[in-house]
Structure formats: structure tokens, C-alpha cells
Amino acid sequence: MTREQLATILYRYAESKGYDVSDKGDLTTFADSTGTSSWAAEAMEWAVGSGLLTGKDGGKLDPTGTATRAEIATILMRFAENEK
């Protein structure tokens, strides 16, 4: 699962549950922002804006990179904390 796929799944889940998904982060602050797929852009903006996703080494977001088990666990914990 890529980082943008995970963000999209969580974004769609949050929308379906009526959570506030209005936070929008600026993807252009990341060196690889143009690598975000068009279908995932809105979800990635939300994930960055809400603090679920942060940059990696080199100021990159790595949207199409495989999310590690540790990254998935961290992102899910952040999501759970945000929705309390």
C-alpha cells in the first residue's frame, strides 16, 4: 500500500463518518509534490493538513512510496487521536 493510497482510504472513511476533512496542507512545500496522483491529491492535502502525514528525508512526501508497517501504525494512531 502506498502512502497516497492510505491517505485516500482514511480520507474517504473520515468523509463517510462525517468527520471534519476541511484541513488542507500545502503539498508544494515538498520536493516531490508533483508525484502525487491526481486522484489522491485532495486526500493527501487533507492528510498533510491534519498532521497524519509528514515529510521524509530530503523534504519529500513520497506519495507513491510503499508505506512501511511502522508508518502505517503511526498514521493510524494519529488518525485515532485526531478523531477523539
The first five atom37 places (N, CA, C, CB, O) and aatype in JSON, in Angstrom:
{
  "aatype": [12, 16, 1, 6, 5, 10, 0, 16, 9, 10, 18, 1, 18, 0, 6, 15, 11, 7, 18, 3, 19, 15, 3, 11, 7, 3, 10, 16, 16, 13, 0, 3, 15, 16, 7, 16, 15, 15, 17, 0, 0, 6, 0, 12, 6, 17, 0, 19, 7, 15, 7, 10, 10, 16, 7, 11, 3, 7, 7, 11, 10, 3, 14, 16, 7, 16, 0, 16, 1, 0, 6, 9, 0, 16, 9, 10, 12, 1, 13, 0, 6, 2, 6, 11],
  "atom_mask": [
    [1, 1, 1, 1, 1],
    [1, 1, 1, 1, 1],
    [1, 1, 1, 1, 1],
    [1, 1, 1, 1, 1],
    [1, 1, 1, 1, 1],
    [1, 1, 1, 1, 1],
    [1, 1, 1, 1, 1],
    [1, 1, 1, 1, 1],
    [1, 1, 1, 1, 1],
    [1, 1, 1, 1, 1],
    [1, 1, 1, 1, 1],
    [1, 1, 1, 1, 1],
    [1, 1, 1, 1, 1],
    [1, 1, 1, 1, 1],
    [1, 1, 1, 1, 1],
    [1, 1, 1, 1, 1],
    [1, 1, 1, 1, 1],
    [1, 1, 1, 0, 1],
    [1, 1, 1, 1, 1],
    [1, 1, 1, 1, 1],
    [1, 1, 1, 1, 1],
    [1, 1, 1, 1, 1],
    [1, 1, 1, 1, 1],
    [1, 1, 1, 1, 1],
    [1, 1, 1, 0, 1],
    [1, 1, 1, 1, 1],
    [1, 1, 1, 1, 1],
    [1, 1, 1, 1, 1],
    [1, 1, 1, 1, 1],
    [1, 1, 1, 1, 1],
    [1, 1, 1, 1, 1],
    [1, 1, 1, 1, 1],
    [1, 1, 1, 1, 1],
    [1, 1, 1, 1, 1],
    [1, 1, 1, 0, 1],
    [1, 1, 1, 1, 1],
    [1, 1, 1, 1, 1],
    [1, 1, 1, 1, 1],
    [1, 1, 1, 1, 1],
    [1, 1, 1, 1, 1],
    [1, 1, 1, 1, 1],
    [1, 1, 1, 1, 1],
    [1, 1, 1, 1, 1],
    [1, 1, 1, 1, 1],
    [1, 1, 1, 1, 1],
    [1, 1, 1, 1, 1],
    [1, 1, 1, 1, 1],
    [1, 1, 1, 1, 1],
    [1, 1, 1, 0, 1],
    [1, 1, 1, 1, 1],
    [1, 1, 1, 0, 1],
    [1, 1, 1, 1, 1],
    [1, 1, 1, 1, 1],
    [1, 1, 1, 1, 1],
    [1, 1, 1, 0, 1],
    [1, 1, 1, 1, 1],
    [1, 1, 1, 1, 1],
    [1, 1, 1, 0, 1],
    [1, 1, 1, 0, 1],
    [1, 1, 1, 1, 1],
    [1, 1, 1, 1, 1],
    [1, 1, 1, 1, 1],
    [1, 1, 1, 1, 1],
    [1, 1, 1, 1, 1],
    [1, 1, 1, 0, 1],
    [1, 1, 1, 1, 1],
    [1, 1, 1, 1, 1],
    [1, 1, 1, 1, 1],
    [1, 1, 1, 1, 1],
    [1, 1, 1, 1, 1],
    [1, 1, 1, 1, 1],
    [1, 1, 1, 1, 1],
    [1, 1, 1, 1, 1],
    [1, 1, 1, 1, 1],
    [1, 1, 1, 1, 1],
    [1, 1, 1, 1, 1],
    [1, 1, 1, 1, 1],
    [1, 1, 1, 1, 1],
    [1, 1, 1, 1, 1],
    [1, 1, 1, 1, 1],
    [1, 1, 1, 1, 1],
    [1, 1, 1, 1, 1],
    [1, 1, 1, 1, 1],
    [1, 1, 1, 1, 1]
  ],
  "atom_positions": [
    [[0.85, -1.17, 0.0], [0.0, 0.0, 0.0], [0.9, 1.24, 0.0], [-0.97, -0.01, 1.23], [1.86, 1.33, 0.77]],
    [[0.57, 2.17, -0.86], [1.37, 3.4, -0.92], [0.84, 4.41, 0.1], [1.34, 4.0, -2.36], [-0.26, 4.26, 0.65]],
    [[1.64, 5.42, 0.34], [1.25, 6.47, 1.28], [0.01, 7.22, 0.78], [2.41, 7.45, 1.5], [-0.85, 7.59, 1.58]],
    [[-0.09, 7.43, -0.53], [-1.27, 8.13, -1.05], [-2.51, 7.24, -1.02], [-1.01, 8.62, -2.47], [-3.62, 7.74, -0.85]],
    [[-2.34, 5.94, -1.17], [-3.48, 5.03, -1.05], [-4.01, 5.03, 0.38], [-3.08, 3.6, -1.48], [-5.23, 5.06, 0.59]],
    [[-3.11, 4.98, 1.34], [-3.52, 5.01, 2.74], [-4.24, 6.32, 3.07], [-2.3, 4.83, 3.66], [-5.27, 6.31, 3.74]],
    [[-3.69, 7.43, 2.61], [-4.33, 8.73, 2.85], [-5.73, 8.76, 2.25], [-3.47, 9.87, 2.26], [-6.66, 9.28, 2.87]],
    [[-5.88, 8.21, 1.06], [-7.19, 8.21, 0.39], [-8.19, 7.35, 1.14], [-7.04, 7.71, -1.05], [-9.35, 7.74, 1.28]],
    [[-7.77, 6.2, 1.6], [-8.67, 5.32, 2.37], [-9.15, 6.04, 3.63], [-7.95, 4.0, 2.75], [-10.34, 6.04, 3.93]],
    [[-8.22, 6.64, 4.36], [-8.59, 7.33, 5.6], [-9.46, 8.55, 5.32], [-7.34, 7.74, 6.37], [-10.39, 8.84, 6.07]],
    [[-9.16, 9.27, 4.26], [-9.94, 10.45, 3.88], [-11.38, 10.04, 3.56], [-9.3, 11.16, 2.66], [-12.33, 10.67, 4.04]],
    [[-11.55, 9.02, 2.77], [-12.9, 8.58, 2.4], [-13.67, 8.04, 3.6], [-12.83, 7.5, 1.3], [-14.87, 8.24, 3.72]],
    [[-12.95, 7.35, 4.49], [-13.58, 6.86, 5.72], [-14.04, 8.05, 6.57], [-12.6, 5.97, 6.52], [-15.17, 8.07, 7.05]],
    [[-13.16, 9.03, 6.74], [-13.49, 10.2, 7.54], [-14.7, 10.93, 6.96], [-12.29, 11.15, 7.63], [-15.59, 11.36, 7.69]],
    [[-14.72, 11.08, 5.65], [-15.87, 11.72, 4.99], [-17.16, 10.94, 5.25], [-15.64, 11.83, 3.47], [-18.19, 11.54, 5.56]],
    [[-17.1, 9.63, 5.13], [-18.29, 8.8, 5.3], [-18.84, 8.85, 6.72], [-17.99, 7.36, 4.91], [-20.03, 8.66, 6.94]],
    [[-17.96, 9.11, 7.68], [-18.36, 9.21, 9.08], [-18.73, 10.63, 9.5], [-17.25, 8.7, 9.97], [-19.12, 10.86, 10.64]],
    [[-18.61, 11.56, 8.57], [-18.97, 12.94, 8.87], [-17.91, 13.71, 9.64], [0.0, 0.0, 0.0], [-18.21, 14.75, 10.22]],
    [[-16.69, 13.22, 9.65], [-15.59, 13.93, 10.32], [-15.23, 15.18, 9.52], [-14.35, 13.01, 10.48], [-15.49, 15.27, 8.32]],
    [[-14.63, 16.12, 10.2], [-14.17, 17.35, 9.55], [-12.96, 17.04, 8.69], [-13.83, 18.45, 10.61], [-11.91, 16.64, 9.2]],
    [[-13.1, 17.21, 7.4], [-11.98, 16.96, 6.47], [-11.58, 18.26, 5.76], [-12.37, 15.88, 5.43], [-11.09, 18.24, 4.64]],
    [[-11.81, 19.38, 6.45], [-11.53, 20.68, 5.84], [-10.06, 21.09, 5.92], [-12.38, 21.73, 6.48], [-9.65, 22.0, 5.2]],
    [[-9.26, 20.45, 6.78], [-7.84, 20.8, 6.86], [-7.17, 20.5, 5.53], [-7.14, 20.03, 8.0], [-7.33, 19.42, 4.97]],
    [[-6.43, 21.46, 5.03], [-5.73, 21.27, 3.75], [-4.29, 21.74, 3.92], [-6.43, 22.04, 2.59], [-4.04, 22.88, 4.3]],
    [[-3.36, 20.86, 3.64], [-1.95, 21.2, 3.68], [-1.45, 21.59, 2.3], [0.0, 0.0, 0.0], [-2.08, 21.26, 1.29]],
    [[-0.34, 22.27, 2.26], [0.27, 22.72, 1.01], [1.28, 21.68, 0.54], [0.94, 24.11, 1.18], [2.38, 21.59, 1.08]],
    [[0.92, 20.91, -0.46], [1.81, 19.86, -0.96], [3.03, 20.42, -1.66], [1.06, 18.95, -1.9], [4.05, 19.74, -1.79]],
    [[2.95, 21.66, -2.13], [4.08, 22.23, -2.87], [5.3, 22.49, -1.99], [3.66, 23.53, -3.54], [6.37, 22.8, -2.5]],
    [[5.14, 22.36, -0.68], [6.29, 22.53, 0.2], [7.21, 21.31, 0.18], [5.83, 22.81, 1.63], [8.31, 21.34, 0.73]],
    [[6.76, 20.24, -0.45], [7.55, 19.01, -0.54], [8.22, 18.92, -1.91], [6.66, 17.77, -0.29], [7.62, 19.27, -2.93]],
    [[9.44, 18.46, -1.92], [10.24, 18.41, -3.15], [9.6, 17.55, -4.23], [11.62, 17.88, -2.84], [9.8, 17.8, -5.42]],
    [[8.85, 16.54, -3.83], [8.26, 15.61, -4.81], [6.74, 15.76, -4.91], [8.6, 14.17, -4.42], [6.04, 14.79, -5.21]],
    [[6.25, 16.95, -4.67], [4.79, 17.17, -4.65], [4.13, 16.83, -5.98], [4.5, 18.6, -4.29], [2.96, 16.45, -6.01]],
    [[4.86, 16.98, -7.07], [4.27, 16.68, -8.38], [4.09, 15.18, -8.6], [5.13, 17.26, -9.49], [3.47, 14.77, -9.57]],
    [[4.62, 14.37, -7.71], [4.49, 12.93, -7.82], [3.19, 12.39, -7.26], [0.0, 0.0, 0.0], [2.92, 11.19, -7.37]],
    [[2.38, 13.25, -6.67], [1.1, 12.82, -6.13], [0.12, 12.59, -7.27], [0.54, 13.87, -5.14], [-0.04, 13.44, -8.15]],
    [[-0.53, 11.44, -7.27], [-1.53, 11.12, -8.3], [-2.71, 12.07, -8.18], [-2.0, 9.65, -8.17], [-3.07, 12.5, -7.09]],
    [[-3.31, 12.4, -9.32], [-4.42, 13.35, -9.32], [-5.6, 12.86, -8.48], [-4.89, 13.6, -10.76], [-6.27, 13.65, -7.83]],
    [[-5.85, 11.56, -8.5], [-6.97, 11.01, -7.74], [-6.74, 11.06, -6.23], [-7.23, 9.58, -8.17], [-7.69, 10.92, -5.46]],
    [[-5.49, 11.25, -5.81], [-5.16, 11.26, -4.38], [-4.83, 12.64, -3.85], [-4.0, 10.34, -4.13], [-4.58, 12.8, -2.65]],
    [[-4.81, 13.65, -4.71], [-4.35, 14.98, -4.3], [-5.15, 15.56, -3.14], [-4.41, 15.93, -5.49], [-4.57, 16.05, -2.17]],
    [[-6.46, 15.52, -3.22], [-7.29, 16.09, -2.15], [-7.07, 15.36, -0.83], [-8.77, 16.03, -2.54], [-6.97, 15.99, 0.22]],
    [[-6.99, 14.04, -0.89], [-6.74, 13.25, 0.32], [-5.36, 13.53, 0.9], [-6.89, 11.76, 0.03], [-5.2, 13.6, 2.12]],
    [[-4.38, 13.69, 0.04], [-3.02, 13.99, 0.51], [-2.97, 15.37, 1.15], [-2.01, 13.9, -0.64], [-2.31, 15.55, 2.18]],
    [[-3.65, 16.35, 0.57], [-3.7, 17.68, 1.17], [-4.32, 17.61, 2.56], [-4.51, 18.65, 0.28], [-3.82, 18.24, 3.5]],
    [[-5.39, 16.84, 2.69], [-6.03, 16.67, 4.0], [-5.1, 15.96, 4.97], [-7.34, 15.88, 3.84], [-4.98, 16.37, 6.13]],
    [[-4.45, 14.88, 4.53], [-3.57, 14.12, 5.42], [-2.4, 14.97, 5.91], [-3.04, 12.88, 4.7], [-2.0, 14.85, 7.07]],
    [[-1.86, 15.8, 5.05], [-0.77, 16.7, 5.45], [-1.32, 17.79, 6.37], [-0.08, 17.33, 4.21], [-0.72, 18.09, 7.41]],
    [[-2.43, 18.38, 6.0], [-3.02, 19.46, 6.79], [-3.46, 19.04, 8.17], [0.0, 0.0, 0.0], [-3.4, 19.83, 9.11]],
    [[-3.89, 17.81, 8.31], [-4.34, 17.31, 9.61], [-3.21, 16.67, 10.41], [-5.47, 16.32, 9.43], [-3.42, 16.21, 11.53]],
    [[-2.03, 16.63, 9.83], [-0.87, 16.1, 10.55], [-0.7, 14.6, 10.48], [0.0, 0.0, 0.0], [0.15, 14.04, 11.17]],
    [[-1.51, 13.93, 9.67], [-1.37, 12.47, 9.56], [-0.09, 12.09, 8.84], [-2.57, 11.88, 8.83], [0.6, 11.16, 9.25]],
    [[0.22, 12.8, 7.78], [1.43, 12.56, 7.01], [2.4, 13.71, 7.19], [1.11, 12.35, 5.51], [2.01, 14.88, 7.16]],
    [[3.64, 13.36, 7.39], [4.7, 14.37, 7.47], [5.76, 13.99, 6.44], [5.32, 14.46, 8.91], [5.74, 12.9, 5.88]],
    [[6.65, 14.89, 6.21], [7.69, 14.63, 5.22], [8.69, 13.58, 5.67], [0.0, 0.0, 0.0], [8.78, 13.22, 6.84]],
    [[9.44, 13.12, 4.7], [10.51, 12.17, 4.94], [11.84, 12.87, 4.68], [10.35, 10.89, 4.03], [11.87, 14.08, 4.43]],
    [[12.91, 12.14, 4.74], [14.23, 12.71, 4.49], [14.26, 13.44, 3.15], [15.3, 11.62, 4.52], [13.64, 13.01, 2.18]],
    [[15.0, 14.53, 3.12], [15.13, 15.28, 1.88], [13.94, 16.15, 1.55], [0.0, 0.0, 0.0], [13.82, 16.63, 0.43]],
    [[13.06, 16.37, 2.52], [11.89, 17.21, 2.27], [10.9, 16.6, 1.3], [0.0, 0.0, 0.0], [10.21, 17.31, 0.58]],
    [[10.84, 15.27, 1.28], [9.94, 14.59, 0.35], [8.73, 14.02, 1.08], [10.69, 13.46, -0.39], [8.79, 13.69, 2.26]],
    [[7.64, 13.92, 0.35], [6.41, 13.34, 0.87], [6.3, 11.86, 0.5], [5.2, 14.1, 0.33], [5.66, 11.09, 1.21]],
    [[6.91, 11.48, -0.59], [6.94, 10.09, -1.06], [5.53, 9.51, -1.22], [7.75, 9.23, -0.11], [5.23, 8.46, -0.65]],
    [[4.67, 10.17, -1.99], [3.28, 9.72, -2.1], [3.11, 8.34, -2.72], [2.52, 10.7, -2.9], [2.2, 7.6, -2.33]],
    [[3.97, 7.97, -3.66], [3.81, 6.67, -4.31], [4.74, 5.61, -3.72], [4.08, 6.8, -5.8], [4.83, 4.49, -4.22]],
    [[5.42, 5.98, -2.64], [6.28, 5.01, -1.97], [5.46, 4.08, -1.09], [0.0, 0.0, 0.0], [4.4, 4.47, -0.58]],
    [[5.94, 2.88, -0.93], [5.25, 1.91, -0.08], [5.31, 2.36, 1.37], [5.88, 0.51, -0.23], [6.38, 2.7, 1.89]],
    [[4.17, 2.37, 2.03], [4.11, 2.72, 3.45], [4.6, 1.52, 4.25], [2.66, 3.13, 3.87], [4.1, 0.41, 4.1]],
    [[5.57, 1.76, 5.11], [6.08, 0.68, 5.95], [5.07, 0.37, 7.05], [7.46, 1.06, 6.56], [4.15, 1.14, 7.3]],
    [[5.27, -0.76, 7.68], [4.39, -1.14, 8.79], [4.42, -0.07, 9.89], [4.81, -2.51, 9.36], [3.39, 0.27, 10.46]],
    [[5.62, 0.45, 10.16], [5.76, 1.49, 11.19], [5.04, 2.77, 10.78], [7.24, 1.78, 11.46], [4.39, 3.41, 11.61]],
    [[5.15, 3.15, 9.52], [4.45, 4.35, 9.04], [2.94, 4.18, 9.14], [4.85, 4.66, 7.58], [2.23, 5.1, 9.57]],
    [[2.45, 3.02, 8.74], [1.01, 2.77, 8.81], [0.53, 2.85, 10.25], [0.67, 1.39, 8.21], [-0.5, 3.46, 10.53]],
    [[1.27, 2.23, 11.17], [0.89, 2.27, 12.58], [0.87, 3.7, 13.1], [1.86, 1.42, 13.42], [-0.06, 4.09, 13.81]],
    [[1.87, 4.48, 12.75], [1.94, 5.88, 13.19], [0.79, 6.69, 12.64], [3.27, 6.5, 12.78], [0.16, 7.46, 13.36]],
    [[0.52, 6.53, 11.36], [-0.56, 7.28, 10.71], [-1.92, 6.9, 11.31], [-0.56, 7.04, 9.18], [-2.76, 7.77, 11.54]],
    [[-2.13, 5.62, 11.56], [-3.4, 5.18, 12.16], [-3.55, 5.72, 13.57], [-3.48, 3.66, 12.17], [-4.65, 6.1, 13.98]],
    [[-2.46, 5.76, 14.33], [-2.52, 6.32, 15.69], [-2.85, 7.82, 15.64], [-1.18, 6.1, 16.42], [-3.66, 8.3, 16.43]],
    [[-2.23, 8.53, 14.71], [-2.52, 9.96, 14.57], [-3.98, 10.17, 14.18], [-1.6, 10.6, 13.51], [-4.64, 11.07, 14.7]],
    [[-4.48, 9.34, 13.28], [-5.88, 9.44, 12.86], [-6.8, 9.21, 14.06], [-6.19, 8.41, 11.74], [-7.74, 9.98, 14.27]],
    [[-6.54, 8.18, 14.84], [-7.37, 7.87, 16.0], [-7.33, 9.01, 17.02], [-6.9, 6.57, 16.66], [-8.36, 9.36, 17.59]],
    [[-6.16, 9.58, 17.24], [-6.03, 10.7, 18.18], [-6.78, 11.93, 17.68], [-4.55, 11.04, 18.4], [-7.41, 12.63, 18.48]],
    [[-6.72, 12.21, 16.4], [-7.4, 13.38, 15.83], [-8.91, 13.27, 15.93], [-7.0, 13.56, 14.37], [-9.6, 14.29, 16.03]],
    [[-9.43, 12.06, 15.91], [-10.88, 11.87, 15.86], [-11.49, 11.62, 17.23], [-11.21, 10.73, 14.95], [-12.65, 11.22, 17.32]],
    [[-10.73, 11.85, 18.29], [-11.29, 11.69, 19.64], [-12.21, 12.82, 19.97], [-10.18, 11.59, 20.69], [-12.77, 12.86, 21.07]]
  ]
}
